[in-house]
Amino acid sequence: MSLAARERNCVLAVAALTYFSSVHSHRKPPVWLRSFFSKELLVGILFTAGCVLPTLSRIPTAFNLVLSWPLLVSVVLFAALAWLNCHAIECWESQRASRIFPPACMVALAGILFAASAVFVQPNVAALLAAGAASAILLAILDHMRTRLTKLALRSAADLVLLTPILLIPFATHIR
């Protein structure tokens, strides 16, 4: 196993261990920490790390992450969408008062603004940011329609809206 793969896998292992120990431990963290690091947030970060780290390890070493802010923004947007997806499902299934609409709108607005500013820098990443914004809007619509759908339909639809970037495949200029 290459050194880069070992380093990447160690980061994922630490993140997974942190998640599992926080969710399955009998000892609960302080309330202020629990409200910030929810189970849904940890899942969003862990899922994003699992998706992004293998991709980042394939980027050439000469690649400058500072100059590629659209890529970094798309990673943060993806983590926010993963969190929003888990948070929405948790609210819908526990029948808690839903607070999905405001953060979904914020994620959508951020995606649209960054997509508009990245369109001339990296058009492919701008398209991904726009697809992420569309996913956030669709999650907000699902939240609005939550009383008309079953829990299973809501869960399935929430996961399905995260697949909106798949609609970009026919328009991809090149795949590396």
N, C-alpha and C positions, 0 to 999 in steps of 0.2 A: 504494500500500500504506500502510495506516495506521501511525502511529508505534508503537502497541501491538503490531501484528503484526510489525513490523520488530524490535522489542526481543525479542519472544518467539522469533522465528526466529533471531536472533543467539545467544540462549542455547542453543537446540537445535543450532545449527551448531557452537558451541564444544564442547558435550558430544559431538557426533558426531565432531568432529575429534580430541578427546581419546581417545575410544574407538578409532577407526581407527588413530591413531598408536601407541597402546599395544599393540594386537593385532598390527599388521603391521610394527612397527619391528624392525630387527635388534638394536638396543640394548635390553637388558632393564633394567627398573628394579631398584633394590636388593631383596634378598630380603624384608626386612621390609615393604616397600611392596607387593610382589607378593602376599604372603599376605593383606594387608588388601584391596587393590583388585584382586580377581580379575576375569577377563573376565566371569564371570557377574554379579558385582555391578555392573560398568559397564553391562552390557546391561539389567539390572533398573532402574537409575537412568535410563538413556537412554530406555527404553521408557515408563517412568512419566512422565518429563518430556514426551515426545511426546504422551502421552494427556492429561496434566493441564494443561499450559500453555494450550492453546486454550480449555479450560473456564474456567480462572481468569481469562483475559482477557475473558470475557463477563460476569463477576460485576460488579455495579454498584460504583462507587467508594465508595459509602457503606457497603458491606459490611465488617464488622469481622472480620478473620481471627482475632483473638485470642478473640473470643466464639464463634467457630465451630470450636472445637477438634475436634468430631467429624469435620469435613471434613478437617482437617489430619491427624488420626489415620488416616483412611481412605486418604489419599495415601501415608502411610508404610507402612501395611499392604499396599497394592497394590505398592509397590516391593519389600517383603519377599517377597511372593508371586511377583513376577516373577523375583527373584533365586533363590528356592527352586526354581521351575520350571526355570530354566536350570541350576542346580547339580545338581538331581536327574537331569536328562537327561545332563549331563556325566559324572556318576558312573556311571550305568547303562550308557552307551555305551562308556566307557573301562574298565568292569568293575573300577573301584576300589572299595575298601571304602566302602560307603554310609554316610554320616552325615546322612541326611535326616530321620530320625525325631525326634531332639531339637529341631532348629530348627523343624520343621513343627508340633510340639506347642506350642512357645513362641509361634509366630505364631497358631496356633488359639486358645490361651488368651488372648493379648492381644486378638484379635478379639472373643472372647466377652465378656471383661470390659469392653472399651470399648463394645461394642454394648449391654450391659446398662445401662451408665451413660449412654448417649446416647439411650436409647429415649424418654425424656420430653422431651429437648431437641430432637432432630431424628430423628423416627422413620424417615424414608427413609434417612438416613445410617446409622442403627443397623441397618437391614435389610441394607445393603451390607456393613457390618462383619461381620454374622453370616454372610453369604454368603462373605466372604473367609475366615472361620474354617472354614467347611465345605470350601472349596477346600484349605486347609492340611491338614485332616483327611484329605481324599481323597488328597492327595499322600503323606501318611504311609502310608495303606493301600496305595497303589500301590507304595511302597517295600517294604513288607512282602511284597507279591506279586510282586516283581521277577523272581524265579527261574522263575515260571510263565508269564511273558509274553515275547513277542519284543521286541527293541529297538524295532521300528517301533510295535508296540502300546503299549509303555510311553511312547514319545515322543508318540504321538497322544493317549493317555489323559491324560498330564500337561498337554497343552495344552487338552484338553476340560474338565478339572476347573476350569480358570480361568474357564470360561463359566458357572459356577453362578449368578452374579447375573442371568442371563437368565431364570431361574425366577421372579424377582420381578416381571417385567413384568405378569402378570395381576393382581397385587396392588397395583400402583402406584396411589397415591391421585391423583396428578396428575403430568403430565410437562410441563416448561417448555421 
